[in-house]
Amino acid sequence: MSLSAYIRILVYFLLTGIVLIVSFFPEGWLLYYLVTTPQLDVIHYLLSPLYLFIAYCLTVLFFGIVHSQIVVRLTLPFQIKPGKYPHHTNKGRLVAIRLTADGIFKSMLKVFTFLPFIWGIFLFPYGLRLYGLKCGKNVHIATRTYVETAGLVEIGDNSFIGYNSVVTGHANEDRSIVVEPTKIGKDCLVGTYSIVACGCEFGDGSTLGGMSGMLKGQKIPPNEVWIGLPAKFLRKRGEKTSNTQRDK
């Protein structure tokens, strides 16, 4: 790896560490104050979890904005172009780190899992927009969903991504990172525990059933329901499923 690539990676980790420390400093100071101040009245002790929760929300917001818009943009390729990047190349290593750059931020968001509506409707889609996710209006991304390669994923208006699903825009093949955009159209549904590999496309109004998986490059036409592993056509949306179709 070239010296310039080493420097970029080193600067990225150094700046990420600094942003983490700065982000959590107010929360740490508040916790220290609550623990070491015995003369606090009862009401402040009762409200201390609320204080810490508000401080944590501000921490997540500050980290997400500064890390994505300053650190990542300055040190890593923010928008990754579709293609094949061998692991041993400078570009491949930088792309590999870029693909995981939003991991810390997503881990921070998981604390809000106990608030499923806020997590699904607001925090996750709007938070990942900072890292390049193309997300329409009224998109619901359910709790513990994994959206990888956010900059290569596009989700249309009024779509729903189910609980514990995986939607990604990259794959590891032949000692290389393969990057292909994944597009989910408008009014689509990805069922729970489903996998959408890179390069997949959902036509508007299409559905992938629960516990199903799409192989790289598969495409679901508009208003169709697919199910299985690998996913196959089941029926048109709005039609009833016959016993023969279920047997298949």
N, C-alpha and C positions, 0 to 999 in steps of 0.2 A: 504494500500500500504506500502511496506517495506521501511525502511530508505534509503537503497541503491538506490531504484527506485526514491524516492523523490530527492535525491542528484543528480542523473543523469539528471533528468528533470530540476532541478534548474540550474545546470551547463550549460545545453543546452541553456536555455533562457538567462542566463547571458552572455555566449560567443556570442550568436547570436546578442544581444544588442551591445556588444562591437564591433563586426565586422561591424555592421550597422553604428555605430558612426565613426569608422575609415574609412569606405568606403566613406561616404558622407562628411568627413571633407575637403578634397581638393576642392570639388565642392562648399561647403558652404563658404570656404575661398575665392574662386574666385568670387562668387556672392557678398560677402561683399566688396571685393576690387573694383569691377566694380561700386558698388553703392556709395561707400564712397570716390571715387577718382575723384573729379570734373575736374582735369586738363587733363583727357584723351582726346585724339583727336577724331575727328569724325569717323575715320576709325576703331578705336578700339571699339567704341560704336556700329558701324554697324556689326562688327565681333563678338560681345559679345555672340549672340545666338549660333554661331558656337563653340566658346570656351566652353560654357556651355554644348553643345551637346557632344563634345569630352570628356569633364570631366565626363559626365554621362555615356558614353560608358565604360570608364575605371572603373568607380564605379561599374557598373553591372558586368563586367568581374572579377574584384577583389573580389567582394562579392561572386559570384557564385563559384569561385575556392576555396576560403578560407572556406566558409560556408560548401560546400559539401564535400571537401576532408579532412578537419580538424575537424570542429565542429561536423558535423553529424556523421562522422566515429568514433570520440572519445566518443560520448555520447549516440548515438542511434543505434539500429540494422540496419546497412546500407542495407544489403540484407535481405529482409523479406522472409521467407520460406512459401510456400503454406500451408494453414491450417485454423483453426478456433480459434480466440483469444477473449475470453470473456472480455467485457469492464471493469469489476471490478477487473481483475487480473493485476499484475505488468506488465506482457508481453503485455497485451491488451492495457494498457495506453501508454506504450512505442511505440507500433506499431501505435497507433492512432496519436501520435505526429510525428512519422516518416512519416506517410502518408501525412501529411501537411507540412513537412519540406521544400519542394521545393516551397511552396506557395508564399513566399516573393520574391523569384527569378523570378517566373513566372509573378508576378505583376510588377516587374521592367521591364520585357521584353515587357509588353503590351504597354509601352510608344512608342515602335517602330511600332505600328499598322499602322501608316501612311506610312510605308515603306513595303508594302505587300510582295514584292519579297525577300527582305533581311530577313524579319521576318519569312516568310514561309520556304525558302530554307536553310537559314544558322542559324539564331539565335536560333530558337526554338528547332529543333532536336539536334543540336550540344550542345546547352546549357543544355538540359535535360539529355544528356549523362553523364554530371557530377554527376547527381543524380541517375544513373543506367539504363536509357533508352537504350534498345538494338535497335539500329537504323542502317539500311543498307545505301547503297550509293544512292544518288539522290532521297532522300525522301523529299516530300513536305508536310509540316504541315501548313495548311492555318491559316489565321488570326483568333484570338479568339477561337481557338480550345483548348479543355481542355483534357490534357493527365494526368490522375491521376495514382498514384502508379507507377511512372515511372520505377522502378526496376522490375516490374512484366509485363511490356509491351514490346513486340518485334515487330518491323516493318521491313519488308524485303525491298530489293532493289527496287527502281523505283516505290514505292507506294505513293499514294496521299490521305491525310486525309482532308476532306472538311471543309469549313467554319462553325464555331460554332458547331462542332461535339464534342462528349464526348467519350473518350476511357479510360477504367479503368480496373484495376486489382484487385479491392476489392469491397465488398458490406457489408452493415450492415444488419444483420439478427439475430433475436432472441437474442438481447442484446449482440451480438458478431460481431467481424469483420471477415468476410470470405475473405480469400486471395487466388486467383487462377490466374495463369498466362494467359494473353491474347496474342494471336499470330496472327499477320497479315502478310501473306506471301508476296512473290515478285509480283510486277506488279498488286497490288490490289488497289481498289478505295473504299473509305468510303465517301458517299455522304454528302452534306451539311445538317446541323441540324439533324444528325443521332446519335444514341447511341449504343455503343458497350460495353456490360456488361462484367464482369470478367469471365474468363474461356472460352471465345469465341475463335474460330479459323477460319481463312480465308485461304483456299487453294490458291496456286499460281494462279494469273490471275482472282481472283473472285472479285465481285462487290456488295456492299450494296448500294441500291438506296437512294436518298435524302429523308429526313424526315422519316427515317425508324429506327427500333430499334431491336436489337438482345437480346434475353433473356440470362440469365446466362447459359453458357455451350453450346450454340448453335454453330454449325459448318457448314460453307459453303464449299462445295466441290470445287476443282479447276475448274476454267473457268465457273463458274455459276454466274448468276445475281439474287439476292434476293431483295425483296422490301416489305414494309408494317410494321405494328406494331401489333404483333410480325412479324419479317421478314419471308417471305416464298419464295419458289422457283418461279422465273418468267420465266426464259429461260436460255439457254446456251449462253455464251458470243459469240457475232458475229452473232447470229441468230436474225431475225426480230420478233417483238412481234405481235402476231395475236390479233384480236379483242376479241376472246374468252379468251385468256390469260389475257387481260386487264380487262375484266369483272370479272374474278376470283379475 
